[in-house]
Amino acid sequence: MTYREPLSQTVVAISISESPGMAPLGLAPEHLVDAMAETARHLLALGDLSPEPVPVDMRNPLG
């Protein structure tokens, strides 16, 4: 048996967006950024080493 990363043959796509219902829950756009960073960190740890970078508009990383 050979070792294989758990996500080595899996495509993972993630999308985040702001919602009007966030503020009443005490959530801000910064919470979305933190959640995305943590999700990406865990995916990388599981072996999701995507060869294609995903373009992000750094002037508005949430949008």
C-alpha positions as CSV (number, residue, x, y, z in Angstrom):
1,M,0.0,0.0,0.0
2,T,1.3,3.5,-0.8
3,Y,0.8,6.6,1.1
4,R,-1.6,9.2,-0.5
5,E,-2.6,12.6,0.7
6,P,-6.3,12.7,1.5
7,L,-7.1,15.4,-1.0
8,S,-4.5,14.5,-3.7
9,Q,-7.1,13.6,-6.3
10,T,-9.9,16.0,-5.2
11,V,-10.8,19.4,-6.6
12,V,-12.0,21.8,-3.9
13,A,-13.7,25.1,-4.6
14,I,-14.7,27.6,-1.9
15,S,-16.7,30.8,-2.2
16,I,-17.4,33.4,0.5
17,S,-19.6,36.4,0.5
18,E,-21.0,39.0,2.9
19,S,-24.6,38.6,4.1
20,P,-27.0,41.2,5.6
21,G,-27.6,38.7,8.4
22,M,-23.9,38.8,9.6
23,A,-24.1,42.0,11.7
24,P,-26.9,40.9,14.0
25,L,-24.7,37.8,14.8
26,G,-21.8,40.0,15.6
27,L,-19.9,39.0,12.5
28,A,-17.8,41.4,10.3
29,P,-16.1,41.0,6.9
30,E,-12.9,40.3,8.8
31,H,-14.4,37.1,10.1
32,L,-14.9,35.9,6.6
33,V,-11.3,36.5,5.7
34,D,-10.2,34.7,8.9
35,A,-12.5,31.7,8.1
36,M,-11.2,31.5,4.6
37,A,-7.6,31.6,5.7
38,E,-8.2,28.8,8.3
39,T,-10.1,26.7,5.7
40,A,-7.2,27.1,3.3
41,R,-4.7,26.2,5.9
42,H,-6.5,23.0,6.8
43,L,-6.9,22.1,3.1
44,L,-3.2,22.6,2.5
45,A,-2.4,20.4,5.5
46,L,-4.6,17.7,3.9
47,G,-2.7,17.8,0.6
48,D,-4.8,20.2,-1.5
49,L,-1.8,21.7,-3.4
50,S,-3.6,23.2,-6.3
51,P,-1.2,23.9,-9.2
52,E,-3.3,26.8,-10.5
53,P,-3.5,29.9,-8.4
54,V,-6.9,31.5,-7.9
55,P,-6.9,35.2,-8.9
56,V,-7.9,37.5,-6.0
57,D,-8.4,41.3,-6.3
58,M,-6.4,42.4,-3.3
59,R,-8.0,45.9,-3.5
60,N,-11.2,44.1,-2.4
61,P,-10.3,40.5,-1.3
62,L,-13.9,39.8,-0.3
63,G,-15.4,40.9,-3.5
